Amino acid sequence: MRAKSLLIATGILLASHVGTLSACTTIIISGKATPDGRPLMWKNSDTEIPFQSVMYGDQRGIPFLGMVRNSSKRDSTASVWAGTNAYGFAIMNTLSYNLSEKGDGARNGSVMRKALEQCRTVADFRTMLDTLPRPMRLSANYGVVDAQGGAAYFEARGDGYRMVDVNDPAVAPDGYLVYTNFSYTGFYDKGQGYIRYMSAQHEVQSVLPSKGFTPQWIFNHLARCYYHSLLGIDYTSPQALELFANGYIPDGDLIARHSTASATVIQGVRPGENPELTTMWAALGYPPCSVAIPCWVKLGRDNPAIVLRDKETHRAPLSDWVARVKGTVYDVTRGHGIDYVHLSRIYNKVGDGYMQRLRPIEQQVFDMEASAMAAWRADGKLDLKAAKALCHDISLFVGQRLEAISPTTVK
């Protein structure tokens, strides 16, 4: 009993010291560490702007898909926070809090849009950074992959950067790197996200020997992770569900927390494969209460409507639905109540939490995508007509199933 009380007290203490800084958790897994040789990128995006959507752009250079932040009054597309383009180049970032004492990251997002519009390779991105005027007004860890097998992080600050090659066994012996909100070349022991970093490492190491990395695994075990590395507890374990009898847990140092507004997974291609087969998966809103949806650059504005910005509401339908659901799991708004999530409404012993009810819906989406992708890979190209039909079917299917999981049905 004393141990249980100590654990609860420790969790409360950690939650009470959570700041409001923007934060993200990411990983790059090179093709050397995946079962099919295709690289994977993942980002949980933490921001004070909860509504996000997938945008297509082709006005100023290379066509691309990007994750953007929306409000009810405007659509901010000048900055992109994760995305991929027609050449299979993909980029994401985390804000770094230890690269400079000033921490100026005003151009972090706009640089990613510029990169998507003009870069084809990791080398191109490096050249772009070389040519940006100084100070660059950056404070970020940029993760990039390309269709030639390139995979790297760039720790970029105002006056320069350092490239960290994920394919270099001396740097990434297991073929992957995790980044949160600190940089290896930054001020020692400064920054943010060390607990999230160790939590992600814990999950990755558990599957590393089997090379079990897939987009679906990432969503289920990283984007929706409830493991707390400092406490050494998985809040979805039977023991934790029993311990936290009121159903609430502190979420401040979890990978998925109140500020998490989306999860993006980009699966690249093997060298020699058609870059148009690069797939961007988007789970808009709070990931445990969302569904991952596949998108492809070649489809442009014919990608699944459920993740595209609606012209009337100025928000993506999926993001809007998840926001309503999120209000029922973060239902304590007095004082520091926002630091606690009603986990039993997301995951519980009965099996009727949001995450548990949404899982079979997402499984069906992954099955639909896998069947189509197998045929496209065999043909060496994306079938435009079939892909458009698939996107329509996915949006219709997910939309109909979500209607049956209304926030009003929560116990």
C-alpha positions as CSV (number, residue, x, y, z in Angstrom):
1,M,0.0,0.0,0.0
2,R,2.9,2.4,0.9
3,A,4.5,1.7,-2.5
4,K,1.2,2.4,-4.3
5,S,0.8,5.7,-2.4
6,L,4.4,6.7,-3.3
7,L,3.8,5.9,-7.0
8,I,0.6,8.0,-7.1
9,A,2.3,10.9,-5.3
10,T,5.3,10.8,-7.7
11,G,2.9,10.9,-10.6
12,I,1.1,13.9,-9.2
13,L,4.3,15.7,-8.5
14,L,5.5,15.2,-12.1
15,A,2.2,16.3,-13.5
16,S,2.2,19.5,-11.5
17,H,5.5,20.6,-13.1
18,V,4.4,20.2,-16.7
19,G,5.0,23.4,-18.8
20,T,3.0,24.6,-21.7
21,L,5.9,24.6,-24.1
22,S,5.3,23.1,-27.6
23,A,6.9,19.7,-27.8
24,C,7.0,16.7,-30.2
25,T,8.3,13.1,-30.3
26,T,9.7,11.6,-33.4
27,I,11.6,8.6,-34.9
28,I,13.4,7.7,-38.1
29,I,13.8,4.0,-38.8
30,S,16.0,3.4,-41.8
31,G,15.2,0.6,-44.3
32,K,17.9,-1.5,-42.7
33,A,15.8,-2.0,-39.6
34,T,12.3,-2.5,-41.2
35,P,10.9,-5.8,-42.3
36,D,10.5,-4.7,-45.9
37,G,13.5,-2.3,-46.3
38,R,11.3,0.8,-46.5
39,P,12.1,3.7,-44.2
40,L,9.6,5.0,-41.6
41,M,9.2,8.4,-40.0
42,W,6.9,9.2,-37.2
43,K,5.9,12.4,-35.4
44,N,3.5,13.1,-32.6
45,S,2.9,16.8,-32.9
46,D,2.4,18.8,-29.7
47,T,1.0,22.3,-30.0
48,E,-1.5,24.8,-28.5
49,I,-3.4,24.7,-31.8
50,P,-5.5,21.5,-31.6
51,F,-7.0,21.5,-35.1
52,Q,-4.8,20.1,-37.9
53,S,-5.4,18.8,-41.4
54,V,-3.6,17.5,-44.4
55,M,-3.0,20.0,-47.2
56,Y,-1.9,19.5,-50.8
57,G,0.3,22.1,-52.4
58,D,1.6,22.5,-56.0
59,Q,1.7,26.2,-56.6
60,R,5.3,27.0,-55.9
61,G,7.3,24.0,-56.9
62,I,7.3,20.2,-56.3
63,P,3.8,18.9,-55.4
64,F,3.6,17.8,-51.7
65,L,1.3,16.8,-48.8
66,G,1.8,18.4,-45.5
67,M,0.3,18.6,-42.0
68,V,-0.9,22.1,-41.2
69,R,-2.5,23.8,-38.3
70,N,-6.0,25.3,-38.7
71,S,-8.3,27.6,-36.7
72,S,-11.9,28.4,-37.3
73,K,-11.0,31.7,-38.8
74,R,-8.0,31.1,-41.0
75,D,-5.9,28.4,-42.6
76,S,-2.2,28.7,-41.8
77,T,-0.4,26.9,-44.6
78,A,2.8,29.0,-44.7
79,S,4.2,26.5,-42.2
80,V,4.2,22.7,-42.6
81,W,4.9,20.4,-39.6
82,A,5.4,17.1,-41.4
83,G,5.0,16.0,-45.0
84,T,6.3,14.3,-48.2
85,N,6.6,15.3,-51.8
86,A,6.3,13.8,-55.3
87,Y,10.0,12.7,-55.2
88,G,9.6,10.7,-52.0
89,F,11.4,13.3,-50.0
90,A,9.9,13.6,-46.5
91,I,10.5,15.9,-43.6
92,M,9.4,16.5,-40.0
93,N,10.8,18.3,-36.9
94,T,10.9,18.7,-33.2
95,L,11.5,22.0,-31.5
96,S,14.8,21.9,-29.7
97,Y,15.2,23.8,-26.4
98,N,18.9,23.4,-25.9
99,L,20.5,24.4,-29.2
100,S,20.7,28.1,-28.3
101,E,20.1,30.2,-25.2
102,K,17.5,32.3,-27.1
103,G,15.7,29.3,-28.5
104,D,14.6,31.2,-31.6
105,G,12.6,28.8,-33.9
106,A,10.4,31.3,-35.7
107,R,11.1,29.7,-39.1
108,N,10.9,26.1,-38.1
109,G,7.7,25.3,-40.0
110,S,8.2,27.6,-43.0
111,V,11.5,26.0,-43.7
112,M,9.8,22.6,-43.9
113,R,7.3,23.9,-46.5
114,K,10.2,25.3,-48.5
115,A,12.0,22.0,-48.3
116,L,9.0,20.1,-49.6
117,E,8.7,22.5,-52.5
118,Q,12.3,22.2,-53.7
119,C,14.1,19.2,-52.2
120,R,14.4,15.7,-53.8
121,T,17.0,14.2,-51.5
122,V,18.6,14.5,-48.1
123,A,21.6,16.1,-49.8
124,D,19.3,18.8,-51.3
125,F,18.0,19.7,-47.8
126,R,21.6,20.0,-46.6
127,T,22.3,22.4,-49.5
128,M,19.2,24.4,-48.7
129,L,20.4,24.8,-45.1
130,D,23.8,25.9,-46.4
131,T,22.3,28.6,-48.5
132,L,19.8,30.1,-46.0
133,P,20.8,33.5,-44.7
134,R,22.2,33.7,-41.2
135,P,20.9,33.8,-38.6
136,M,18.5,31.2,-39.9
137,R,16.0,31.7,-36.9
138,L,15.9,27.9,-36.4
139,S,16.0,25.8,-33.3
140,A,14.9,22.4,-34.4
141,N,15.8,18.8,-35.0
142,Y,14.7,18.1,-38.7
143,G,14.2,14.5,-39.7
144,V,14.4,13.8,-43.4
145,V,14.3,10.7,-45.6
146,D,14.4,10.3,-49.4
147,A,13.6,7.7,-52.1
148,Q,17.3,6.8,-52.5
149,G,17.7,5.4,-49.0
150,G,18.9,8.6,-47.3
151,A,17.8,9.1,-43.7
152,A,19.1,11.8,-41.3
153,Y,18.4,14.3,-38.6
154,F,19.7,17.9,-38.8
155,E,20.2,19.7,-35.6
156,A,19.6,23.2,-36.9
157,R,20.3,26.5,-35.0
158,G,20.6,30.1,-36.0
159,D,24.2,30.0,-37.2
160,G,24.5,26.4,-38.5
161,Y,23.6,22.8,-38.1
162,R,24.9,19.3,-37.5
163,M,23.8,16.3,-39.7
164,V,23.2,13.0,-37.9
165,D,23.1,10.2,-40.4
166,V,20.6,7.4,-39.4
167,N,22.4,5.1,-41.8
168,D,25.7,5.5,-40.0
169,P,26.2,2.4,-37.7
170,A,28.6,4.5,-35.6
171,V,25.7,6.9,-34.8
172,A,22.7,4.6,-35.1
173,P,23.9,1.0,-34.7
174,D,20.3,-0.3,-34.7
175,G,19.2,1.7,-37.7
176,Y,17.0,4.2,-35.9
177,L,17.1,7.4,-33.9
178,V,14.5,8.9,-31.6
179,Y,14.4,12.7,-31.1
180,T,12.2,14.8,-28.7
181,N,13.0,18.3,-27.6
182,F,16.7,18.3,-27.1
183,S,19.6,18.0,-29.4
184,Y,22.8,15.9,-28.9
185,T,25.0,18.9,-29.8
186,G,23.0,21.3,-27.6
187,F,23.7,22.5,-24.1
188,Y,24.2,19.4,-21.9
189,D,21.3,18.4,-19.7
190,K,19.1,21.2,-21.0
191,G,16.0,20.9,-23.2
192,Q,12.8,19.0,-22.8
193,G,11.4,15.5,-23.5
194,Y,13.9,13.2,-21.8
195,I,11.2,11.0,-20.2
196,R,9.3,10.8,-23.5
197,Y,12.6,9.9,-25.2
198,M,13.3,7.0,-22.8
199,S,9.7,5.8,-23.1
200,A,10.0,5.7,-26.9
201,Q,13.3,3.9,-26.6
202,H,11.7,1.3,-24.3
203,E,8.9,0.6,-26.8
204,V,11.3,0.4,-29.8
205,Q,13.8,-1.9,-28.1
206,S,11.0,-4.4,-27.3
207,V,10.5,-5.1,-31.0
208,L,13.9,-4.3,-32.4
209,P,15.1,-8.0,-32.6
210,S,12.2,-9.0,-34.7
211,K,12.2,-5.9,-37.0
212,G,8.5,-5.6,-36.3
213,F,8.3,-1.9,-37.3
214,T,5.3,-1.0,-39.5
215,P,3.1,2.1,-39.6
216,Q,0.4,0.2,-37.7
217,W,2.9,-0.8,-35.0
218,I,4.1,2.8,-34.6
219,F,0.5,4.1,-34.1
220,N,-0.3,1.4,-31.6
221,H,2.9,1.4,-29.6
222,L,4.4,4.9,-30.0
223,A,1.8,7.4,-31.0
224,R,-0.6,6.0,-28.4
225,C,2.0,5.0,-25.8
226,Y,1.0,5.1,-22.1
227,Y,4.3,3.8,-20.8
228,H,6.0,6.2,-18.4
229,S,9.8,5.5,-18.4
230,L,10.6,7.3,-15.2
231,L,8.0,5.5,-13.1
232,G,8.5,2.2,-15.0
233,I,4.7,1.7,-15.5
234,D,2.4,1.2,-18.4
235,Y,-0.9,2.9,-17.5
236,T,-2.8,0.4,-19.6
237,S,-1.5,-2.6,-17.7
238,P,-3.9,-4.5,-15.5
239,Q,-2.0,-3.4,-12.4
240,A,-2.2,0.3,-13.3
241,L,-5.9,0.1,-14.2
242,E,-6.5,-1.4,-10.8
243,L,-4.3,1.1,-9.0
244,F,-5.8,4.2,-10.5
245,A,-9.3,3.3,-9.4
246,N,-10.8,6.7,-10.3
247,G,-9.8,6.3,-13.9
248,Y,-7.6,9.4,-14.1
249,I,-3.8,9.5,-14.6
250,P,-1.3,12.4,-14.9
251,D,-0.3,12.8,-18.6
252,G,2.4,15.5,-18.6
253,D,5.4,13.3,-19.5
254,L,3.6,10.8,-21.7
255,I,4.2,10.6,-25.4
256,A,0.5,11.2,-26.0
257,R,-0.8,14.0,-23.8
258,H,-3.2,16.9,-23.8
259,S,-1.1,19.0,-26.1
260,T,-0.8,16.2,-28.8
261,A,-2.7,17.4,-31.8
262,S,-1.8,14.7,-34.4
263,A,0.3,11.7,-35.3
264,T,2.0,11.3,-38.7
265,V,3.7,8.3,-40.1
266,I,5.4,8.4,-43.5
267,Q,6.4,5.1,-45.1
268,G,9.0,5.6,-47.8
269,V,10.1,3.4,-50.7
270,R,13.0,1.1,-51.3
271,P,15.7,2.5,-53.6
272,G,14.6,1.9,-57.1
273,E,10.9,1.9,-56.3
274,N,8.5,4.5,-57.6
275,P,8.4,7.5,-55.2
276,E,4.7,7.9,-55.8
277,L,4.1,4.9,-53.6
278,T,5.3,6.8,-50.6
279,T,2.4,6.8,-48.1
280,M,1.6,9.5,-45.5
281,W,-0.6,8.3,-42.7
282,A,-2.4,11.0,-40.7
283,A,-4.2,10.5,-37.3
284,L,-5.6,14.0,-36.7
285,G,-6.2,15.2,-33.2
286,Y,-5.4,13.3,-29.9
287,P,-4.0,10.0,-31.3
288,P,-5.6,7.6,-28.8
289,C,-9.0,8.9,-29.9
290,S,-8.2,9.1,-33.6
291,V,-7.9,6.8,-36.7
292,A,-4.9,6.7,-39.0
293,I,-5.8,7.6,-42.7
294,P,-3.5,7.0,-45.7
295,C,-2.7,9.7,-48.2
296,W,-0.6,9.9,-51.4
297,V,0.9,13.0,-53.1
298,K,-0.2,11.9,-56.6
299,L,-3.9,12.1,-55.6
300,G,-3.6,15.8,-54.8
301,R,-7.0,17.1,-53.5
302,D,-8.6,13.7,-54.1
303,N,-7.1,12.3,-50.9
304,P,-9.5,11.1,-48.2
305,A,-11.8,14.1,-47.5
306,I,-12.0,13.2,-43.8
307,V,-8.5,14.5,-43.2
308,L,-8.6,17.5,-45.6
309,R,-9.7,21.0,-44.5
310,D,-13.4,21.6,-45.0
311,K,-14.1,24.9,-46.7
312,E,-17.1,25.7,-44.4
313,T,-15.8,24.6,-41.0
314,H,-12.1,25.4,-41.7
315,R,-11.3,22.1,-40.1
316,A,-10.8,18.6,-41.2
317,P,-13.9,16.4,-40.3
318,L,-11.7,13.9,-38.4
319,S,-10.0,16.6,-36.4
320,D,-13.3,18.1,-35.5
321,W,-14.7,14.8,-34.3
322,V,-11.7,13.9,-32.2
323,A,-11.8,17.4,-30.6
324,R,-15.3,16.7,-29.4
325,V,-14.3,13.3,-28.0
326,K,-11.2,14.7,-26.4
327,G,-13.4,17.0,-24.3
328,T,-14.8,13.9,-22.6
329,V,-11.4,12.5,-21.6
330,Y,-10.0,15.8,-20.5
331,D,-13.1,16.7,-18.5
332,V,-11.5,18.3,-15.4
333,T,-10.8,21.9,-16.3
334,R,-10.5,23.5,-12.8
335,G,-7.1,24.4,-11.6
336,H,-4.5,21.9,-12.9
337,G,-7.2,19.4,-13.9
338,I,-6.1,19.7,-17.5
339,D,-3.0,17.8,-16.5
340,Y,-5.0,14.6,-15.9
341,V,-6.6,12.4,-18.5
342,H,-9.6,10.2,-17.9
343,L,-7.9,7.1,-19.1
344,S,-10.7,4.7,-18.3
345,R,-12.7,6.3,-21.1
346,I,-9.9,5.6,-23.5
347,Y,-8.8,2.2,-22.3
348,N,-10.3,0.0,-19.6
349,K,-10.7,-3.6,-18.5
350,V,-14.2,-3.9,-20.0
351,G,-12.8,-3.1,-23.5
352,D,-15.1,-0.3,-24.4
353,G,-12.7,2.7,-24.2
354,Y,-12.4,4.9,-27.2
355,M,-9.0,3.5,-28.3
356,Q,-10.4,0.0,-28.0
357,R,-13.5,0.8,-30.0
358,L,-11.6,2.6,-32.7
359,R,-9.0,-0.1,-33.1
360,P,-11.1,-2.4,-35.4
361,I,-12.0,0.6,-37.5
362,E,-8.4,1.4,-38.0
363,Q,-7.6,-2.2,-38.6
364,Q,-10.0,-2.3,-41.5
365,V,-8.4,0.9,-43.0
366,F,-5.0,-0.8,-42.8
367,D,-6.4,-3.9,-44.4
368,M,-7.9,-1.9,-47.3
369,E,-4.7,0.0,-47.9
370,A,-2.5,-3.2,-47.7
371,S,-4.6,-4.9,-50.4
372,A,-4.4,-2.0,-52.7
373,M,-0.7,-1.3,-52.1
374,A,0.3,-4.9,-52.8
375,A,-1.2,-4.5,-56.3
376,W,0.4,-1.1,-56.9
377,R,3.8,-2.3,-55.8
378,A,3.5,-5.2,-58.1
379,D,2.7,-2.8,-61.0
380,G,5.4,-0.4,-59.9
381,K,3.0,2.5,-59.8
382,L,0.0,3.9,-58.1
383,D,-3.3,3.2,-59.9
384,L,-4.9,6.7,-59.9
385,K,-8.5,5.5,-60.5
386,A,-8.3,2.8,-57.9
387,A,-6.6,5.1,-55.4
388,K,-9.3,7.7,-55.7
389,A,-11.9,5.1,-55.1
390,L,-10.1,3.7,-52.1
391,C,-9.8,7.2,-50.6
392,H,-13.5,7.7,-51.1
393,D,-14.3,4.4,-49.5
394,I,-12.1,5.0,-46.5
395,S,-13.6,8.4,-45.8
396,L,-17.1,7.0,-46.1
397,F,-16.4,3.9,-44.0
398,V,-14.6,5.8,-41.2
399,G,-17.1,8.6,-41.2
400,Q,-20.0,6.2,-40.8
401,R,-18.4,4.2,-38.1
402,L,-17.5,7.3,-36.1
403,E,-21.1,8.4,-36.1
404,A,-21.8,5.4,-34.0
405,I,-19.2,6.4,-31.4
406,S,-20.6,9.7,-30.3
407,P,-19.2,11.4,-27.2
408,T,-22.7,11.3,-25.7
409,T,-22.4,7.5,-25.4
410,V,-19.5,7.7,-22.9
411,K,-20.4,6.2,-19.6
